[in-house]
Amino acid sequence: MGSFVVQFPSKLKNFTVWASANNVTANDPEKAKCGFLARGLKVFDEMPMKNLVWWTLVISGAVQNGEIEMGLGVYLGMRRTGLVPNEFALGCVTKGCADLGDKELGQCVHCFVLKVGMEKNPFVGSSILNMYAKLGDLEDAERVYECTDNHVGCWNALIGAYAQCGYGFESLMAMSLMQYRGIPVDAFTFINALKGCLVVGNLNFGRQIHGLIIHSEVAFSTAVINSLMDMYFKNGESCML
């Protein structure tokens, strides 16, 4: 099988990704998920014409299987062909940048998003916001939010960003403002707000959110219930559920 070579900027600029099915399975069979990723790369490498869907599948598969450098390399290879990535490819790439802690490459992706006018796409906007939050840059995360529409996904990303960066009260205030503006909440809103409660360490806030959950459509969501249990256990109130 053939191979592709990609040179990375930033922290990865001296790192060369060499993707070969035999190399991946021989050297790291666990990460290759028993060779499925390797076989996918083999099929992709042998395709005479690669469309956007196939590029996106390979990027997503690599990032989800922990081969983040490879995924970013494929993304850069796709960009060299002139193809414009869709929101799913950009979501995977921003996740990869956050996992690697590579803010410079993440900013390059953000600039590209602004250039092609995709910053108001809810999925793209929330993905970039999450990336900055994971990188500990709350200021840039807030700037990204200000450029997005009032979509529930962007609100959820902002609430989660505050909680992740240690600003629990701001996280709860964002949820309160979201409700004041009439934005419908969902399971992820509650999950992120409960993380804010843990940061603040105030059980009363958690009980108020529990009350909202009871009267919501996600009262029986497994993920929400798990978050509630986690909040009560960590605040020493294991009998509340």
HELIX and SHEET records of a PDB file:
HELIX    1   1 SER A   10  LEU A   12  5                                   3    
HELIX    2   2 ALA A   21  ASN A   27  1                                   7    
HELIX    3   3 PHE A   36  GLU A   46  1                                  11    
HELIX    4   4 LEU A   52  GLN A   64  1                                  13    
HELIX    5   5 ILE A   68  ARG A   80  1                                  13    
HELIX    6   6 GLU A   87  LEU A  100  1                                  14    
HELIX    7   7 LYS A  103  VAL A  116  1                                  14    
HELIX    8   8 PRO A  122  LYS A  134  1                                  13    
HELIX    9   9 LEU A  138  GLU A  146  1                                   9    
HELIX   10  10 VAL A  152  GLN A  164  1                                  13    
HELIX   11  11 GLY A  168  TYR A  180  1                                  13    
HELIX   12  12 ALA A  187  VAL A  200  1                                  14    
HELIX   13  13 LEU A  203  ILE A  214  1                                  12    
HELIX   14  14 THR A  222  LYS A  234  1                                  13    
SHEET    1   A 2 VAL A   5  GLN A   7  0                                        
SHEET    2   A 2 THR A  16  TRP A  18 -1                                        
END                                                                             
